[in-house]
Amino acid sequence: GVRKAVAALRTAGIQVIMVTGDHPLTAEAIARNIGLIQGQTRLDASARLQRPPEYITEEDYDAVVVHGDEIDTWKDIDWDRVLSKLEIVFARYG
């Protein structure tokens, strides 16, 4: 039922953000399975464009999976960057 609920929320214009204690790779797989992530992450865009991830711009992808360890060092601009994405997953901290 989660996949249907996510689809209904998206149709209603509600952004769903996932927060989980799972490993980022597991979190992404789950998010894709339930339809929360349908677009590309930076790594997906890197493979599609055949460029290293550091050469991928914010405009090249629309989904992000954030590892909790990154958050401690973030500045406002980092929050702005992540929260501007359409599909967001926050994964395990520590």
C-alpha positions as CSV (number, residue, x, y, z in Angstrom):
1,G,0.0,0.0,0.0
2,V,3.0,2.4,0.4
3,R,3.5,2.6,-3.3
4,K,-0.1,3.6,-3.9
5,A,0.0,6.1,-1.0
6,V,3.2,7.8,-2.4
7,A,1.6,8.0,-5.8
8,A,-1.5,9.5,-4.4
9,L,0.5,12.1,-2.5
10,R,2.6,13.0,-5.5
11,T,-0.6,13.4,-7.6
12,A,-1.9,15.8,-4.9
13,G,1.3,17.8,-5.2
14,I,2.7,16.8,-1.9
15,Q,6.4,16.1,-1.7
16,V,7.3,13.0,0.3
17,I,10.7,12.9,2.0
18,M,12.0,9.7,3.5
19,V,14.1,9.5,6.6
20,T,15.4,6.1,7.5
21,G,18.1,4.3,9.6
22,D,19.0,2.1,6.6
23,H,22.3,2.3,4.7
24,P,22.1,4.8,1.9
25,L,22.1,2.1,-0.8
26,T,19.3,0.2,0.9
27,A,17.4,3.4,1.4
28,E,17.7,4.3,-2.3
29,A,16.5,0.8,-3.3
30,I,13.5,1.0,-1.0
31,A,12.7,4.6,-2.2
32,R,12.8,3.4,-5.8
33,N,10.6,0.4,-5.0
34,I,7.9,2.5,-3.4
35,G,8.1,5.1,-6.1
36,L,9.5,7.9,-4.0
37,I,12.6,8.1,-6.2
38,Q,11.8,7.9,-9.9
39,G,14.5,10.3,-11.2
40,Q,18.2,10.3,-11.3
41,T,20.7,10.8,-8.5
42,R,24.1,12.4,-9.0
43,L,25.6,8.9,-9.6
44,D,22.9,8.0,-12.1
45,A,23.5,11.3,-14.0
46,S,27.2,10.6,-13.9
47,A,26.7,7.2,-15.6
48,R,24.3,8.7,-18.1
49,L,26.5,11.6,-19.0
50,Q,29.7,9.6,-18.8
51,R,31.3,12.2,-16.5
52,P,32.8,11.9,-13.0
53,P,30.3,12.8,-10.2
54,E,32.3,15.9,-9.4
55,Y,31.5,17.3,-12.9
56,I,27.8,16.7,-12.5
57,T,25.8,19.9,-11.9
58,E,22.7,20.4,-9.8
59,E,20.6,20.7,-12.9
60,D,21.7,17.3,-14.1
61,Y,19.8,15.3,-11.5
62,D,16.6,15.6,-9.4
63,A,16.9,13.0,-6.7
64,V,19.2,12.9,-3.7
65,V,20.1,10.3,-1.0
66,V,21.8,12.0,1.9
67,H,24.0,10.1,4.3
68,G,23.4,11.4,7.8
69,D,27.1,11.9,8.5
70,E,27.2,14.7,5.9
71,I,24.7,16.8,7.7
72,D,26.9,17.9,10.6
73,T,29.1,19.9,8.4
74,W,26.4,21.5,6.3
75,K,25.9,25.2,5.8
76,D,22.6,26.9,4.7
77,I,23.6,26.6,1.1
78,D,23.9,22.8,1.4
79,W,20.4,22.6,2.9
80,D,19.1,24.8,0.1
81,R,20.7,22.6,-2.5
82,V,19.2,19.4,-1.1
83,L,15.8,20.7,-0.3
84,S,15.5,22.1,-3.8
85,K,15.4,18.5,-5.2
86,L,12.1,16.9,-6.0
87,E,13.0,13.5,-4.5
88,I,14.9,13.4,-1.1
89,V,16.0,10.5,1.1
90,F,17.9,11.0,4.4
91,A,19.7,7.8,5.3
92,R,21.6,6.3,8.2
93,Y,23.6,8.5,10.6
94,G,26.8,7.1,12.0
